[in-house]
Amino acid sequence: MILGLLAIFAVLVMRFSTNSDLPLPDSITLPDGSTATAFTQGRDWYAIVTAQDTILIYDRTTGNLRQTVQIEPDS
């Protein structure tokens, strides 16, 4: 039982001590009137969720806006 507890502790320590090799962008320019509420990133993109229910997907290399997704209201 003690070994199991130590194994769980070791897995948690290893999981939370890994560094992300994806750097955050220095700055992001949003369209006029947009307010950011959330940020997420992938290997070659990052996305901003806005208060206007829009997801803005940017290219990580160029910083150019790749895609805009409008979130539909709940019906």
LOZA-794906 format. One record per residue (C-alpha): x, y negated, z negated; residue in three letters; residue number from 0. Coordinates in nm, 4 decimals, decimal comma. Example, Ala and Ser with C-alpha at 12.3 -4.5 7.8 and 13.67 -1.06 7.14 Angstrom:
2
{x = 1,2300	y = 0,4500	z = -0,7800	rest = ALA	nr = 0}
{x = 1,3670	y = 0,1060	z = -0,7140	rest = SER	nr = 1}
This chain:
75
{x = 0,0000	y = 0,0000	z = 0,0000	rest = MET	nr = 0}
{x = 0,2849	y = -0,2357	z = -0,0820	rest = ILE	nr = 1}
{x = 0,4572	y = -0,1492	z = 0,2473	rest = LEU	nr = 2}
{x = 0,1379	y = -0,2286	z = 0,4369	rest = GLY	nr = 3}
{x = 0,1093	y = -0,5639	z = 0,2648	rest = LEU	nr = 4}
{x = 0,4738	y = -0,6427	z = 0,3448	rest = LEU	nr = 5}
{x = 0,4165	y = -0,5444	z = 0,7088	rest = ALA	nr = 6}
{x = 0,1176	y = -0,7800	z = 0,7361	rest = ILE	nr = 7}
{x = 0,3197	y = -1,0584	z = 0,5772	rest = PHE	nr = 8}
{x = 0,6091	y = -0,9981	z = 0,8197	rest = ALA	nr = 9}
{x = 0,3754	y = -1,0085	z = 1,1208	rest = VAL	nr = 10}
{x = 0,2208	y = -1,3353	z = 1,0012	rest = LEU	nr = 11}
{x = 0,5615	y = -1,4947	z = 0,9470	rest = VAL	nr = 12}
{x = 0,6818	y = -1,3876	z = 1,2924	rest = MET	nr = 13}
{x = 0,3609	y = -1,5052	z = 1,4574	rest = ARG	nr = 14}
{x = 0,3620	y = -1,8528	z = 1,3047	rest = PHE	nr = 15}
{x = 0,7359	y = -1,9131	z = 1,3365	rest = SER	nr = 16}
{x = 0,7503	y = -1,8841	z = 1,7174	rest = THR	nr = 17}
{x = 0,8183	y = -2,2083	z = 1,8987	rest = ASN	nr = 18}
{x = 0,6177	y = -2,3138	z = 2,1998	rest = SER	nr = 19}
{x = 0,8429	y = -2,3844	z = 2,4955	rest = ASP	nr = 20}
{x = 0,5759	y = -2,6037	z = 2,6588	rest = LEU	nr = 21}
{x = 0,6591	y = -2,9697	z = 2,5940	rest = PRO	nr = 22}
{x = 0,3837	y = -3,2218	z = 2,5389	rest = LEU	nr = 23}
{x = 0,3526	y = -3,5008	z = 2,7963	rest = PRO	nr = 24}
{x = 0,5011	y = -3,8360	z = 2,6885	rest = ASP	nr = 25}
{x = 0,1887	y = -4,0261	z = 2,7895	rest = SER	nr = 26}
{x = -0,1413	y = -3,9606	z = 2,9661	rest = ILE	nr = 27}
{x = -0,3348	y = -4,2197	z = 3,1634	rest = THR	nr = 28}
{x = -0,7098	y = -4,1620	z = 3,1428	rest = LEU	nr = 29}
{x = -0,9674	y = -4,3136	z = 3,3789	rest = PRO	nr = 30}
{x = -1,1169	y = -4,6437	z = 3,2598	rest = ASP	nr = 31}
{x = -1,3775	y = -4,5996	z = 2,9889	rest = GLY	nr = 32}
{x = -1,2680	y = -4,2434	z = 2,8989	rest = SER	nr = 33}
{x = -1,1963	y = -4,1452	z = 2,5405	rest = THR	nr = 34}
{x = -1,0029	y = -3,8255	z = 2,4675	rest = ALA	nr = 35}
{x = -1,1523	y = -3,5817	z = 2,2153	rest = THR	nr = 36}
{x = -0,9431	y = -3,2674	z = 2,2758	rest = ALA	nr = 37}
{x = -0,6203	y = -3,1525	z = 2,4425	rest = PHE	nr = 38}
{x = -0,5102	y = -2,8097	z = 2,5662	rest = THR	nr = 39}
{x = -0,2344	y = -2,6877	z = 2,7936	rest = GLN	nr = 40}
{x = -0,1279	y = -2,4041	z = 3,0180	rest = GLY	nr = 41}
{x = 0,2006	y = -2,3158	z = 3,1814	rest = ARG	nr = 42}
{x = 0,1755	y = -2,5694	z = 3,4675	rest = ASP	nr = 43}
{x = -0,1195	y = -2,7876	z = 3,3622	rest = TRP	nr = 44}
{x = -0,2751	y = -2,9679	z = 3,0689	rest = TYR	nr = 45}
{x = -0,6350	y = -3,0730	z = 3,0146	rest = ALA	nr = 46}
{x = -0,8124	y = -3,3505	z = 2,8303	rest = ILE	nr = 47}
{x = -1,1733	y = -3,3212	z = 2,7156	rest = VAL	nr = 48}
{x = -1,3379	y = -3,6619	z = 2,7020	rest = THR	nr = 49}
{x = -1,6241	y = -3,8016	z = 2,4959	rest = ALA	nr = 50}
{x = -1,8094	y = -3,8436	z = 2,8260	rest = GLN	nr = 51}
{x = -1,8346	y = -3,4595	z = 2,8607	rest = ASP	nr = 52}
{x = -1,5690	y = -3,4357	z = 3,1289	rest = THR	nr = 53}
{x = -1,2623	y = -3,2109	z = 3,1446	rest = ILE	nr = 54}
{x = -0,9652	y = -3,3719	z = 3,3213	rest = LEU	nr = 55}
{x = -0,7003	y = -3,1238	z = 3,4391	rest = ILE	nr = 56}
{x = -0,3554	y = -3,2672	z = 3,5144	rest = TYR	nr = 57}
{x = -0,0514	y = -3,1174	z = 3,6862	rest = ASP	nr = 58}
{x = 0,2292	y = -3,0786	z = 3,4308	rest = ARG	nr = 59}
{x = 0,5093	y = -3,1560	z = 3,6789	rest = THR	nr = 60}
{x = 0,3686	y = -3,4640	z = 3,8530	rest = THR	nr = 61}
{x = 0,1146	y = -3,5864	z = 3,5978	rest = GLY	nr = 62}
{x = -0,1408	y = -3,6200	z = 3,8779	rest = ASN	nr = 63}
{x = -0,5071	y = -3,5431	z = 3,8158	rest = LEU	nr = 64}
{x = -0,5721	y = -3,1992	z = 3,9683	rest = ARG	nr = 65}
{x = -0,9367	y = -3,1426	z = 3,8923	rest = GLN	nr = 66}
{x = -1,2321	y = -3,2993	z = 3,7140	rest = THR	nr = 67}
{x = -1,5007	y = -3,0777	z = 3,5635	rest = VAL	nr = 68}
{x = -1,8293	y = -3,2301	z = 3,4474	rest = GLN	nr = 69}
{x = -1,9833	y = -3,0416	z = 3,1554	rest = ILE	nr = 70}
{x = -2,3534	y = -2,9926	z = 3,2191	rest = GLU	nr = 71}
{x = -2,5955	y = -3,0801	z = 2,9358	rest = PRO	nr = 72}
{x = -2,7591	y = -2,7938	z = 2,7481	rest = ASP	nr = 73}
{x = -3,0988	y = -2,7240	z = 2,9051	rest = SER	nr = 74}
